[in-house]
């Protein structure tokens, strides 16, 4: 989508971050409503820490999963080990050694849920939408999070990046 030079320069000045400039937000809202907006199969999600002690307890892991508010449960996060959930013979730490492995299981369940209509509505709230804006040959990506808020007109912040590769897991962006 073509962007007026004065607004593009404001986006360019905050590239790698974001902006709440009224003029930029108005342009971003208009752009999001255009037919040029797209979904790059990326979600924005922040995982809480979980201790190794908590990984020894099915109830603690279940609570951690419930707190994600994605409609996931132990059975969706550990599909190959459903018979082991809640047993004393096998503990969660026997299946995942640390937070990184638990996150990998959750992301696999999210991807599965993303393809499952019964869970997709919960996951949609964490999905990002993007639009590429141009000024001459220069381009930037606007990244929209909180799509429910944008659709209701409540959002006042847009992320600005040079390329989708700039979105990292360290910042909470995960490829589906």
Buried (B, 14 or more C-beta within 10 A) or exposed (E): BEBEEEBBEBBBEBBEEBBEBEEBBEBBBEBBEEEEBEEBEBBBBEBEEBEEEBBEBBEBBBEBBEEBEBBBEBEBBBEEBEEBBEEEEBBBBEBBEEBEBBBEBBBEBBBBBBEEEEBEEBBEBBBBBBBBBEBEEBEBBBBBBBBEBBEEEEBBBBBBBEEBEBBEEEEBBBEB
